Amino acid sequence: MKQNRFTTEDHKYIQVAEGLEKMIAEEVLRIGDKLPSVRMLSEKYGISMSTAFQAYYHLEGRGLIESRPKSGYYVRFNHQRFLELPDQVKPTALSHEVSVKEMIASIYSDIMAKDVINLALAVPDPSLVPAAKINKSVMYALRNTKDHCINYEHTQGNAELRQQVARLSLNWGGKIKPGEIVVTNGCLEAVMMCIKAVTNYGDTVAVECPTYFGIYQSIENLGLKVVEIPSDPSNGLDLESLQKAIKKYPVKACVAVPNFNNPLGTCMSDENKKKLVDIIAQHNIPLIEDDTYGELFFGKSRPKACKYFDTKGLVMYCSSLSKSLAPGYRIGWTIPGRYIEQVKQIKRVQNISSASLTQAAMAHYLKNGRYEYHLKNLRKALHTQSLRYMQAIIEYFPADTKISRPAGGFTFWIELNKKVDSFKLRTDAMKHKISIVPGKIFSASIDYSNYIRISFGQPWNDDIDYGLMMLGKLIRKMI
């Protein structure tokens, strides 16, 4: 008898696939086991043969099963095969100056190179973004804006864009008004302006470690000192260490990436986000929250932002469209709470306003371009890519490799054998036109010399497979 348990035709194959994926994860179906034939699957779930094929295609695309000619489908991969998590390295709690710009400058040209297998750049591949629709929005902006986007925009940003950003905040539980938002040139400018608004030269800022190297650059450029707070590959920012640092040093601000930290990919629990906000509120310390990866979740729902728990206006929320839609358009924003006047003044002095054309175009796209539909497809693609990359790393890298479990975003944080110098590995890899990011630049004090960051922003293909295979060979030679 057929089990007619599904009601929505379009989602039947996804539900069937998720059920099978759960059985694989729980080892009800083990690696090497043969799956039911397409006909049997069709009969078991009361679905059409076409839907049954779609379910298997979905699992095959994620690398969990494989098709064997004239034999059927078999389980290929299980999440239980994941390698160990990288160790948490706790920095010594010292307030010290920052110096990372020389290391970063030495690798930036490689990150942006066009003729390499790019495992370094943490942005979506152009094939994953709706370029045609974005182009239509640009043309609409040019034709329908009163001054054809020639004049300066408002310092806070395009009114319609801020309206759309306010609407997006509903995804993480925010109830934000357009007047609370300042549009910026990407998320990093938002972060830098927020730090600048609440600190003075020589002040100390608490920063989670490891974290995005651009944050360290901003702190260094402002002449600030840092206290690095360890971040755990499973749970995120270590709140106990943060409290100790606040008691020991005159911390003027805290900078964190709670949702899918770059490079770890960790997402703090909502419970810990609330605790973090409680800590900074207790000490009246502003929290600069970088949430640029928040929409790129692999789970069932969008995680909340720390800003959701903010009742005193101390959380200075920052985000952008750079990782989800159009990196080159440089559209970011901040919701700086009680510090909005300071941020607006910095924006006026720094560049008056962000570019008029890209603001108008993104405003039109967010209103008319089915952004949520695009995000759904992008999340699915990134999650699938993460699994395929993970399988290759398990296959090609040495057995003692340790790797993070990103719950969203673009990046793996990989701990290699202590004999491996990741800076030398980067140099050797570039000889084979393979670009990676050495771990050293993700901290100002810890020598992550045997760590690397790998991005899975590009769809899986033969070049990526070759790049990871060659990287594995180079690592083995070092050992």
C-alpha beads as a LAMMPS data file, in Angstrom:
LAMMPS data file: protein, C-alpha beads

479 atoms
478 bonds

1 atom types
1 bond types

-500.0 500.0 xlo xhi
-500.0 500.0 ylo yhi
-500.0 500.0 zlo zhi

Masses

1 110.0

Atoms # bond

1 1 1 0.000 0.000 0.000
2 1 1 1.378 3.419 -0.946
3 1 1 2.205 5.852 1.840
4 1 1 0.774 9.203 0.716
5 1 1 2.519 11.199 3.430
6 1 1 3.399 14.269 1.379
7 1 1 1.191 17.074 0.186
8 1 1 3.353 19.563 -1.725
9 1 1 4.436 18.136 -5.079
10 1 1 7.400 20.481 -5.523
11 1 1 8.948 19.471 -2.209
12 1 1 8.310 15.727 -2.190
13 1 1 11.737 14.782 -3.505
14 1 1 13.445 17.011 -0.931
15 1 1 11.527 15.380 1.909
16 1 1 12.322 11.899 0.630
17 1 1 15.993 12.819 0.211
18 1 1 16.187 14.317 3.701
19 1 1 14.675 11.149 5.157
20 1 1 17.291 9.011 3.419
21 1 1 20.071 11.418 4.442
22 1 1 18.996 11.042 8.081
23 1 1 19.123 7.259 7.755
24 1 1 22.658 7.514 6.342
25 1 1 23.747 9.877 9.144
26 1 1 22.339 7.502 11.777
27 1 1 23.971 4.533 9.994
28 1 1 20.682 2.786 9.381
29 1 1 22.071 2.828 5.847
30 1 1 25.842 2.275 5.921
31 1 1 28.567 3.123 3.432
32 1 1 28.394 0.533 0.632
33 1 1 24.766 -0.417 1.267
34 1 1 22.538 -0.623 -1.776
35 1 1 19.551 1.714 -1.779
36 1 1 16.052 0.665 -2.876
37 1 1 15.482 0.730 -6.621
38 1 1 13.752 3.769 -8.050
39 1 1 10.587 1.713 -8.490
40 1 1 10.685 0.489 -4.881
41 1 1 11.288 4.010 -3.608
42 1 1 8.358 5.223 -5.668
43 1 1 6.061 2.586 -4.207
44 1 1 7.298 3.002 -0.624
45 1 1 6.705 6.740 -0.470
46 1 1 3.756 6.981 -2.837
47 1 1 5.610 9.211 -5.267
48 1 1 6.131 9.178 -9.017
49 1 1 9.165 7.544 -10.617
50 1 1 10.299 11.016 -11.698
51 1 1 10.179 12.300 -8.103
52 1 1 12.095 9.227 -6.905
53 1 1 14.822 9.924 -9.482
54 1 1 14.960 13.569 -8.305
55 1 1 15.498 12.436 -4.710
56 1 1 18.429 10.265 -5.745
57 1 1 19.855 12.984 -8.001
58 1 1 19.700 15.365 -5.027
59 1 1 21.640 12.969 -2.774
60 1 1 24.084 12.178 -5.575
61 1 1 24.751 15.898 -6.070
62 1 1 25.589 16.174 -2.368
63 1 1 28.056 13.327 -2.722
64 1 1 26.206 11.067 -0.276
65 1 1 25.313 8.325 -2.759
66 1 1 26.629 7.111 -6.102
67 1 1 25.118 5.454 -9.138
68 1 1 26.709 2.240 -10.379
69 1 1 25.875 1.263 -13.980
70 1 1 23.343 -1.581 -14.236
71 1 1 23.441 -2.011 -10.472
72 1 1 21.630 0.911 -8.817
73 1 1 22.405 3.459 -6.130
74 1 1 24.751 2.913 -3.180
75 1 1 25.681 4.856 -0.039
76 1 1 28.992 6.625 -0.639
77 1 1 29.579 8.974 2.291
78 1 1 28.512 9.371 5.901
79 1 1 28.855 12.444 8.112
80 1 1 30.380 10.152 10.749
81 1 1 33.492 9.999 8.559
82 1 1 34.279 13.611 9.304
83 1 1 37.772 14.257 10.573
84 1 1 38.379 15.644 14.060
85 1 1 37.738 19.309 14.768
86 1 1 40.736 21.663 14.876
87 1 1 42.152 22.305 18.333
88 1 1 41.190 25.484 20.110
89 1 1 44.318 27.570 20.603
90 1 1 43.901 30.016 23.479
91 1 1 45.812 33.285 23.047
92 1 1 47.548 34.801 26.030
93 1 1 45.267 37.535 27.364
94 1 1 47.495 40.509 26.629
95 1 1 46.632 43.968 25.361
96 1 1 49.023 44.453 22.479
97 1 1 49.527 46.287 19.212
98 1 1 48.457 44.737 15.930
99 1 1 50.710 43.991 12.953
100 1 1 49.173 41.936 10.189
101 1 1 49.209 44.228 7.137
102 1 1 52.528 42.999 5.712
103 1 1 51.429 39.353 5.712
104 1 1 48.050 40.240 4.207
105 1 1 49.573 42.440 1.504
106 1 1 51.836 39.582 0.436
107 1 1 48.915 37.278 -0.375
108 1 1 46.241 39.681 -1.643
109 1 1 47.412 39.562 -5.258
110 1 1 47.146 35.775 -5.222
111 1 1 43.630 35.847 -3.760
112 1 1 42.409 38.025 -6.641
113 1 1 44.333 36.234 -9.418
114 1 1 42.177 35.115 -12.356
115 1 1 44.209 32.172 -13.659
116 1 1 44.356 30.033 -10.517
117 1 1 42.247 27.351 -8.852
118 1 1 40.928 29.721 -6.247
119 1 1 40.418 28.033 -2.873
120 1 1 41.078 31.348 -1.134
121 1 1 38.329 33.798 -2.092
122 1 1 35.320 33.602 0.245
123 1 1 32.628 34.914 -2.108
124 1 1 29.983 33.201 -4.242
125 1 1 31.035 32.088 -7.697
126 1 1 29.460 34.297 -10.425
127 1 1 27.470 31.265 -11.608
128 1 1 25.635 31.254 -8.262
129 1 1 24.300 34.825 -8.451
130 1 1 21.374 36.150 -10.566
131 1 1 23.494 38.378 -12.818
132 1 1 20.780 38.937 -15.440
133 1 1 18.252 40.162 -12.875
134 1 1 20.863 42.375 -11.222
135 1 1 21.668 43.900 -14.632
136 1 1 17.976 44.638 -15.161
137 1 1 17.885 46.415 -11.817
138 1 1 20.889 48.526 -12.816
139 1 1 19.158 49.558 -16.044
140 1 1 15.970 50.326 -14.137
141 1 1 17.921 52.556 -11.737
142 1 1 19.594 54.454 -14.586
143 1 1 16.334 55.023 -16.450
144 1 1 13.981 55.778 -13.577
145 1 1 16.018 57.675 -11.012
146 1 1 15.364 61.408 -11.205
147 1 1 19.003 62.406 -11.726
148 1 1 20.127 59.101 -13.318
149 1 1 22.149 58.364 -10.165
150 1 1 24.642 61.125 -10.958
151 1 1 24.296 63.129 -7.738
152 1 1 25.333 62.263 -4.184
153 1 1 23.017 60.039 -2.187
154 1 1 21.841 60.828 1.322
155 1 1 24.634 60.205 3.863
156 1 1 22.589 57.445 5.492
157 1 1 21.903 55.898 2.104
158 1 1 19.175 55.414 -0.496
159 1 1 15.758 55.585 1.206
160 1 1 14.320 52.573 -0.642
161 1 1 17.425 50.518 0.047
162 1 1 17.198 51.280 3.753
163 1 1 13.525 50.280 3.612
164 1 1 14.491 46.921 2.106
165 1 1 17.296 46.400 4.639
166 1 1 14.806 47.088 7.426
167 1 1 12.559 44.418 5.903
168 1 1 15.490 41.959 5.759
169 1 1 16.072 42.457 9.477
170 1 1 12.812 40.607 10.109
171 1 1 14.696 37.428 9.122
172 1 1 16.731 37.571 12.350
173 1 1 13.908 38.926 14.467
174 1 1 14.732 42.605 14.161
175 1 1 12.218 45.429 14.201
176 1 1 14.352 48.080 12.574
177 1 1 13.281 51.386 11.045
178 1 1 14.983 52.812 7.916
179 1 1 16.130 55.829 9.915
180 1 1 18.261 53.561 12.133
181 1 1 20.360 52.336 9.185
182 1 1 23.511 53.757 7.578
183 1 1 24.512 52.327 4.185
184 1 1 28.244 51.644 3.766
185 1 1 30.775 50.486 1.185
186 1 1 30.617 46.832 2.199
187 1 1 30.568 45.307 5.671
188 1 1 34.192 46.078 6.468
189 1 1 33.609 49.824 6.191
190 1 1 30.622 49.396 8.498
191 1 1 32.772 47.556 11.051
192 1 1 35.585 50.090 10.806
193 1 1 33.249 53.081 11.208
194 1 1 31.609 51.481 14.228
195 1 1 34.961 50.776 15.892
196 1 1 36.075 54.335 15.158
197 1 1 32.852 55.754 16.606
198 1 1 33.424 54.227 20.049
199 1 1 37.233 54.281 20.480
200 1 1 40.169 56.644 20.592
201 1 1 43.776 56.113 19.538
202 1 1 45.516 53.619 21.839
203 1 1 42.314 52.079 23.232
204 1 1 41.937 48.311 23.656
205 1 1 39.396 46.273 21.694
206 1 1 38.397 42.665 22.442
207 1 1 38.343 40.536 19.275
208 1 1 37.487 36.861 18.876
209 1 1 40.319 34.696 17.601
210 1 1 40.692 33.455 14.942
211 1 1 38.697 35.921 12.888
212 1 1 38.584 37.664 9.525
213 1 1 41.892 39.397 8.828
214 1 1 40.163 42.574 7.591
215 1 1 39.020 43.239 11.148
216 1 1 42.621 43.187 12.352
217 1 1 43.568 45.567 9.533
218 1 1 40.870 48.018 10.634
219 1 1 42.051 47.901 14.237
220 1 1 45.671 48.359 13.189
221 1 1 44.837 51.336 10.940
222 1 1 43.034 53.040 13.831
223 1 1 46.041 52.682 16.140
224 1 1 44.209 50.438 18.615
225 1 1 45.341 47.527 20.745
226 1 1 43.647 44.127 20.886
227 1 1 42.891 41.483 23.458
228 1 1 42.198 38.288 21.559
229 1 1 39.390 36.105 22.894
230 1 1 39.480 32.421 21.866
231 1 1 36.694 31.114 19.662
232 1 1 35.794 27.437 19.805
233 1 1 35.198 25.477 16.549
234 1 1 31.992 24.076 18.063
235 1 1 30.545 26.880 20.196
236 1 1 32.097 30.138 19.036
237 1 1 33.325 32.972 21.249
238 1 1 34.531 31.866 24.704
239 1 1 32.380 34.001 27.008
240 1 1 34.313 33.120 30.157
241 1 1 37.562 34.343 28.580
242 1 1 35.812 37.537 27.475
243 1 1 34.641 38.262 31.011
244 1 1 38.151 37.748 32.367
245 1 1 39.606 40.095 29.738
246 1 1 37.045 42.803 30.533
247 1 1 37.954 42.625 34.224
248 1 1 41.681 42.775 33.470
249 1 1 41.839 45.430 30.737
250 1 1 40.016 48.694 29.915
251 1 1 38.156 47.177 26.945
252 1 1 36.372 49.921 24.995
253 1 1 34.631 47.705 22.422
254 1 1 34.143 44.085 21.446
255 1 1 34.139 42.774 17.850
256 1 1 32.592 39.402 17.014
257 1 1 31.195 37.356 14.119
258 1 1 28.598 35.214 15.941
259 1 1 26.992 33.679 12.831
260 1 1 29.363 31.515 10.747
261 1 1 32.611 33.098 11.829
262 1 1 35.221 33.450 9.111
263 1 1 37.319 31.222 9.122
264 1 1 35.712 28.724 11.554
265 1 1 32.155 28.659 10.160
266 1 1 30.883 28.391 13.751
267 1 1 27.439 29.647 14.755
268 1 1 26.954 30.663 18.384
269 1 1 23.778 29.384 19.991
270 1 1 21.049 31.952 20.552
271 1 1 21.461 31.305 24.282
272 1 1 25.133 32.304 24.123
273 1 1 24.349 35.339 21.972
274 1 1 22.003 36.553 24.688
275 1 1 24.692 35.918 27.318
276 1 1 27.179 37.894 25.217
277 1 1 24.789 40.845 25.000
278 1 1 24.164 40.628 28.759
279 1 1 27.931 40.757 29.408
280 1 1 28.553 43.827 27.267
281 1 1 25.453 45.537 28.686
282 1 1 26.640 44.885 32.253
283 1 1 29.907 46.674 31.512
284 1 1 28.429 49.257 29.096
285 1 1 30.756 48.116 26.296
286 1 1 29.570 48.383 22.660
287 1 1 29.540 45.175 20.629
288 1 1 30.322 45.473 16.918
289 1 1 28.508 42.489 15.386
290 1 1 29.595 41.364 11.906
291 1 1 26.659 39.372 10.515
292 1 1 27.614 39.327 6.845
293 1 1 27.228 35.517 6.671
294 1 1 23.982 35.311 8.643
295 1 1 21.740 34.564 5.660
296 1 1 23.963 31.704 4.445
297 1 1 22.789 29.052 6.897
298 1 1 22.661 25.338 6.067
299 1 1 20.050 24.448 8.680
300 1 1 16.290 24.874 8.750
301 1 1 16.122 28.492 9.839
302 1 1 18.066 31.729 9.933
303 1 1 19.919 32.170 13.243
304 1 1 19.160 35.247 15.311
305 1 1 21.601 38.134 15.552
306 1 1 22.986 39.502 18.828
307 1 1 21.152 42.708 17.888
308 1 1 17.882 40.850 18.530
309 1 1 18.718 40.707 22.254
310 1 1 19.904 44.328 22.483
311 1 1 17.739 46.578 24.662
312 1 1 20.265 49.357 25.352
313 1 1 21.441 50.205 21.824
314 1 1 24.939 48.852 22.548
315 1 1 25.028 46.330 19.684
316 1 1 26.298 47.917 16.481
317 1 1 25.036 45.528 13.821
318 1 1 26.942 45.284 10.500
319 1 1 26.152 43.300 7.353
320 1 1 26.246 43.432 3.542
321 1 1 25.201 41.896 0.229
322 1 1 28.813 41.086 -0.653
323 1 1 28.650 37.420 0.341
324 1 1 25.139 36.692 -0.838
325 1 1 24.496 38.701 -3.987
326 1 1 26.990 41.156 -5.507
327 1 1 30.514 41.399 -4.015
328 1 1 31.650 44.132 -6.428
329 1 1 28.681 46.420 -5.742
330 1 1 30.026 47.091 -2.222
331 1 1 26.655 47.437 -0.521
332 1 1 26.843 47.099 3.235
333 1 1 25.119 48.700 6.192
334 1 1 25.227 49.235 9.902
335 1 1 22.518 49.613 12.533
336 1 1 24.652 51.348 15.181
337 1 1 22.027 51.859 17.871
338 1 1 22.796 54.683 20.290
339 1 1 25.929 55.594 18.300
340 1 1 24.192 56.483 15.039
341 1 1 25.079 60.193 15.115
342 1 1 28.779 59.393 15.572
343 1 1 28.675 56.914 12.682
344 1 1 26.854 59.363 10.410
345 1 1 29.482 62.010 11.103
346 1 1 32.296 59.566 10.273
347 1 1 30.502 58.617 7.052
348 1 1 30.170 62.271 6.023
349 1 1 33.859 62.952 6.636
350 1 1 35.056 59.673 5.128
351 1 1 33.222 59.683 1.774
352 1 1 29.984 61.733 2.073
353 1 1 27.873 58.769 0.944
354 1 1 28.073 55.427 -0.852
355 1 1 27.702 55.117 -4.641
356 1 1 24.259 56.165 -5.872
357 1 1 23.886 53.716 -8.778
358 1 1 24.627 50.495 -6.927
359 1 1 22.403 51.559 -4.030
360 1 1 19.463 52.249 -6.334
361 1 1 20.045 49.023 -8.264
362 1 1 20.203 46.861 -5.138
363 1 1 17.130 48.583 -3.720
364 1 1 15.203 47.682 -6.871
365 1 1 16.509 44.113 -6.867
366 1 1 15.640 43.498 -3.208
367 1 1 12.138 44.795 -3.852
368 1 1 11.498 42.941 -7.129
369 1 1 14.178 40.290 -7.710
370 1 1 13.005 37.424 -5.483
371 1 1 16.017 37.685 -3.183
372 1 1 14.674 35.021 -0.802
373 1 1 14.349 32.568 -3.692
374 1 1 17.953 33.300 -4.701
375 1 1 19.149 32.794 -1.116
376 1 1 17.395 29.446 -0.922
377 1 1 19.237 28.230 -4.026
378 1 1 22.559 29.697 -2.864
379 1 1 22.319 28.006 0.544
380 1 1 21.572 24.681 -1.100
381 1 1 24.513 25.052 -3.500
382 1 1 26.960 26.053 -0.764
383 1 1 25.897 23.210 1.510
384 1 1 26.287 20.710 -1.319
385 1 1 29.681 22.162 -2.238
386 1 1 30.845 21.985 1.382
387 1 1 30.083 18.252 1.449
388 1 1 31.900 17.572 -1.829
389 1 1 34.962 19.547 -0.734
390 1 1 34.890 17.801 2.643
391 1 1 34.902 14.367 1.004
392 1 1 37.869 15.301 -1.177
393 1 1 39.812 16.655 1.795
394 1 1 39.156 13.429 3.717
395 1 1 40.303 11.407 0.716
396 1 1 43.379 13.415 -0.309
397 1 1 44.760 14.958 2.908
398 1 1 46.768 13.050 5.569
399 1 1 44.789 11.136 8.197
400 1 1 45.844 13.488 11.022
401 1 1 44.176 16.492 9.321
402 1 1 41.531 18.252 11.426
403 1 1 38.713 20.265 9.875
404 1 1 35.876 22.509 11.032
405 1 1 32.171 21.767 10.477
406 1 1 30.774 24.982 9.020
407 1 1 27.059 25.382 9.637
408 1 1 26.930 28.109 6.999
409 1 1 29.075 30.532 5.038
410 1 1 31.964 29.652 2.720
411 1 1 34.990 28.406 4.615
412 1 1 36.779 25.453 6.197
413 1 1 39.353 25.991 8.950
414 1 1 41.901 23.188 8.633
415 1 1 44.579 22.159 11.120
416 1 1 47.500 20.290 9.534
417 1 1 50.413 18.357 10.964
418 1 1 52.726 20.623 13.002
419 1 1 55.516 19.998 10.488
420 1 1 53.552 21.910 7.849
421 1 1 54.339 25.612 7.372
422 1 1 51.162 27.003 5.792
423 1 1 52.971 30.046 4.379
424 1 1 55.430 27.784 2.560
425 1 1 52.528 25.553 1.538
426 1 1 50.837 28.578 -0.014
427 1 1 54.016 29.378 -1.985
428 1 1 54.347 25.791 -3.209
429 1 1 50.650 25.626 -4.097
430 1 1 50.872 28.801 -6.181
431 1 1 53.538 27.104 -8.320
432 1 1 50.705 24.757 -9.326
433 1 1 48.297 27.730 -9.647
434 1 1 46.367 26.805 -6.504
435 1 1 45.454 29.638 -4.141
436 1 1 44.860 29.108 -0.403
437 1 1 44.991 31.346 2.672
438 1 1 47.558 30.575 5.410
439 1 1 46.234 30.608 8.967
440 1 1 48.768 33.116 10.285
441 1 1 46.770 36.139 9.130
442 1 1 43.694 35.252 11.209
443 1 1 45.336 36.299 14.476
444 1 1 47.610 39.071 15.695
445 1 1 49.311 36.952 18.358
446 1 1 48.825 33.233 17.708
447 1 1 51.120 31.572 15.199
448 1 1 48.582 29.482 13.273
449 1 1 51.486 28.328 11.109
450 1 1 50.038 24.838 10.500
451 1 1 46.493 26.039 9.738
452 1 1 44.898 27.001 6.420
453 1 1 41.544 28.366 5.294
454 1 1 39.872 26.866 2.244
455 1 1 36.788 28.383 0.632
456 1 1 34.111 26.256 -1.028
457 1 1 32.478 29.162 -2.864
458 1 1 33.138 27.641 -6.312
459 1 1 30.919 24.823 -7.614
460 1 1 32.553 21.412 -7.608
461 1 1 34.399 20.565 -10.831
462 1 1 37.472 18.713 -12.088
463 1 1 39.753 21.692 -11.394
464 1 1 38.702 21.824 -7.747
465 1 1 39.206 18.068 -7.442
466 1 1 42.692 18.402 -8.942
467 1 1 43.523 21.372 -6.718
468 1 1 42.623 19.542 -3.502
469 1 1 44.414 16.385 -4.663
470 1 1 47.602 18.357 -5.428
471 1 1 47.319 20.232 -2.134
472 1 1 47.126 16.904 -0.327
473 1 1 50.294 15.736 -2.097
474 1 1 52.170 18.935 -1.147
475 1 1 51.119 18.529 2.490
476 1 1 52.298 14.895 2.545
477 1 1 55.691 15.960 1.153
478 1 1 56.111 18.432 4.012
479 1 1 55.405 15.715 6.553

Bonds

1 1 1 2
2 1 2 3
3 1 3 4
4 1 4 5
5 1 5 6
6 1 6 7
7 1 7 8
8 1 8 9
9 1 9 10
10 1 10 11
11 1 11 12
12 1 12 13
13 1 13 14
14 1 14 15
15 1 15 16
16 1 16 17
17 1 17 18
18 1 18 19
19 1 19 20
20 1 20 21
21 1 21 22
22 1 22 23
23 1 23 24
24 1 24 25
25 1 25 26
26 1 26 27
27 1 27 28
28 1 28 29
29 1 29 30
30 1 30 31
31 1 31 32
32 1 32 33
33 1 33 34
34 1 34 35
35 1 35 36
36 1 36 37
37 1 37 38
38 1 38 39
39 1 39 40
40 1 40 41
41 1 41 42
42 1 42 43
43 1 43 44
44 1 44 45
45 1 45 46
46 1 46 47
47 1 47 48
48 1 48 49
49 1 49 50
50 1 50 51
51 1 51 52
52 1 52 53
53 1 53 54
54 1 54 55
55 1 55 56
56 1 56 57
57 1 57 58
58 1 58 59
59 1 59 60
60 1 60 61
61 1 61 62
62 1 62 63
63 1 63 64
64 1 64 65
65 1 65 66
66 1 66 67
67 1 67 68
68 1 68 69
69 1 69 70
70 1 70 71
71 1 71 72
72 1 72 73
73 1 73 74
74 1 74 75
75 1 75 76
76 1 76 77
77 1 77 78
78 1 78 79
79 1 79 80
80 1 80 81
81 1 81 82
82 1 82 83
83 1 83 84
84 1 84 85
85 1 85 86
86 1 86 87
87 1 87 88
88 1 88 89
89 1 89 90
90 1 90 91
91 1 91 92
92 1 92 93
93 1 93 94
94 1 94 95
95 1 95 96
96 1 96 97
97 1 97 98
98 1 98 99
99 1 99 100
100 1 100 101
101 1 101 102
102 1 102 103
103 1 103 104
104 1 104 105
105 1 105 106
106 1 106 107
107 1 107 108
108 1 108 109
109 1 109 110
110 1 110 111
111 1 111 112
112 1 112 113
113 1 113 114
114 1 114 115
115 1 115 116
116 1 116 117
117 1 117 118
118 1 118 119
119 1 119 120
120 1 120 121
121 1 121 122
122 1 122 123
123 1 123 124
124 1 124 125
125 1 125 126
126 1 126 127
127 1 127 128
128 1 128 129
129 1 129 130
130 1 130 131
131 1 131 132
132 1 132 133
133 1 133 134
134 1 134 135
135 1 135 136
136 1 136 137
137 1 137 138
138 1 138 139
139 1 139 140
140 1 140 141
141 1 141 142
142 1 142 143
143 1 143 144
144 1 144 145
145 1 145 146
146 1 146 147
147 1 147 148
148 1 148 149
149 1 149 150
150 1 150 151
151 1 151 152
152 1 152 153
153 1 153 154
154 1 154 155
155 1 155 156
156 1 156 157
157 1 157 158
158 1 158 159
159 1 159 160
160 1 160 161
161 1 161 162
162 1 162 163
163 1 163 164
164 1 164 165
165 1 165 166
166 1 166 167
167 1 167 168
168 1 168 169
169 1 169 170
170 1 170 171
171 1 171 172
172 1 172 173
173 1 173 174
174 1 174 175
175 1 175 176
176 1 176 177
177 1 177 178
178 1 178 179
179 1 179 180
180 1 180 181
181 1 181 182
182 1 182 183
183 1 183 184
184 1 184 185
185 1 185 186
186 1 186 187
187 1 187 188
188 1 188 189
189 1 189 190
190 1 190 191
191 1 191 192
192 1 192 193
193 1 193 194
194 1 194 195
195 1 195 196
196 1 196 197
197 1 197 198
198 1 198 199
199 1 199 200
200 1 200 201
201 1 201 202
202 1 202 203
203 1 203 204
204 1 204 205
205 1 205 206
206 1 206 207
207 1 207 208
208 1 208 209
209 1 209 210
210 1 210 211
211 1 211 212
212 1 212 213
213 1 213 214
214 1 214 215
215 1 215 216
216 1 216 217
217 1 217 218
218 1 218 219
219 1 219 220
220 1 220 221
221 1 221 222
222 1 222 223
223 1 223 224
224 1 224 225
225 1 225 226
226 1 226 227
227 1 227 228
228 1 228 229
229 1 229 230
230 1 230 231
231 1 231 232
232 1 232 233
233 1 233 234
234 1 234 235
235 1 235 236
236 1 236 237
237 1 237 238
238 1 238 239
239 1 239 240
240 1 240 241
241 1 241 242
242 1 242 243
243 1 243 244
244 1 244 245
245 1 245 246
246 1 246 247
247 1 247 248
248 1 248 249
249 1 249 250
250 1 250 251
251 1 251 252
252 1 252 253
253 1 253 254
254 1 254 255
255 1 255 256
256 1 256 257
257 1 257 258
258 1 258 259
259 1 259 260
260 1 260 261
261 1 261 262
262 1 262 263
263 1 263 264
264 1 264 265
265 1 265 266
266 1 266 267
267 1 267 268
268 1 268 269
269 1 269 270
270 1 270 271
271 1 271 272
272 1 272 273
273 1 273 274
274 1 274 275
275 1 275 276
276 1 276 277
277 1 277 278
278 1 278 279
279 1 279 280
280 1 280 281
281 1 281 282
282 1 282 283
283 1 283 284
284 1 284 285
285 1 285 286
286 1 286 287
287 1 287 288
288 1 288 289
289 1 289 290
290 1 290 291
291 1 291 292
292 1 292 293
293 1 293 294
294 1 294 295
295 1 295 296
296 1 296 297
297 1 297 298
298 1 298 299
299 1 299 300
300 1 300 301
301 1 301 302
302 1 302 303
303 1 303 304
304 1 304 305
305 1 305 306
306 1 306 307
307 1 307 308
308 1 308 309
309 1 309 310
310 1 310 311
311 1 311 312
312 1 312 313
313 1 313 314
314 1 314 315
315 1 315 316
316 1 316 317
317 1 317 318
318 1 318 319
319 1 319 320
320 1 320 321
321 1 321 322
322 1 322 323
323 1 323 324
324 1 324 325
325 1 325 326
326 1 326 327
327 1 327 328
328 1 328 329
329 1 329 330
330 1 330 331
331 1 331 332
332 1 332 333
333 1 333 334
334 1 334 335
335 1 335 336
336 1 336 337
337 1 337 338
338 1 338 339
339 1 339 340
340 1 340 341
341 1 341 342
342 1 342 343
343 1 343 344
344 1 344 345
345 1 345 346
346 1 346 347
347 1 347 348
348 1 348 349
349 1 349 350
350 1 350 351
351 1 351 352
352 1 352 353
353 1 353 354
354 1 354 355
355 1 355 356
356 1 356 357
357 1 357 358
358 1 358 359
359 1 359 360
360 1 360 361
361 1 361 362
362 1 362 363
363 1 363 364
364 1 364 365
365 1 365 366
366 1 366 367
367 1 367 368
368 1 368 369
369 1 369 370
370 1 370 371
371 1 371 372
372 1 372 373
373 1 373 374
374 1 374 375
375 1 375 376
376 1 376 377
377 1 377 378
378 1 378 379
379 1 379 380
380 1 380 381
381 1 381 382
382 1 382 383
383 1 383 384
384 1 384 385
385 1 385 386
386 1 386 387
387 1 387 388
388 1 388 389
389 1 389 390
390 1 390 391
391 1 391 392
392 1 392 393
393 1 393 394
394 1 394 395
395 1 395 396
396 1 396 397
397 1 397 398
398 1 398 399
399 1 399 400
400 1 400 401
401 1 401 402
402 1 402 403
403 1 403 404
404 1 404 405
405 1 405 406
406 1 406 407
407 1 407 408
408 1 408 409
409 1 409 410
410 1 410 411
411 1 411 412
412 1 412 413
413 1 413 414
414 1 414 415
415 1 415 416
416 1 416 417
417 1 417 418
418 1 418 419
419 1 419 420
420 1 420 421
421 1 421 422
422 1 422 423
423 1 423 424
424 1 424 425
425 1 425 426
426 1 426 427
427 1 427 428
428 1 428 429
429 1 429 430
430 1 430 431
431 1 431 432
432 1 432 433
433 1 433 434
434 1 434 435
435 1 435 436
436 1 436 437
437 1 437 438
438 1 438 439
439 1 439 440
440 1 440 441
441 1 441 442
442 1 442 443
443 1 443 444
444 1 444 445
445 1 445 446
446 1 446 447
447 1 447 448
448 1 448 449
449 1 449 450
450 1 450 451
451 1 451 452
452 1 452 453
453 1 453 454
454 1 454 455
455 1 455 456
456 1 456 457
457 1 457 458
458 1 458 459
459 1 459 460
460 1 460 461
461 1 461 462
462 1 462 463
463 1 463 464
464 1 464 465
465 1 465 466
466 1 466 467
467 1 467 468
468 1 468 469
469 1 469 470
470 1 470 471
471 1 471 472
472 1 472 473
473 1 473 474
474 1 474 475
475 1 475 476
476 1 476 477
477 1 477 478
478 1 478 479
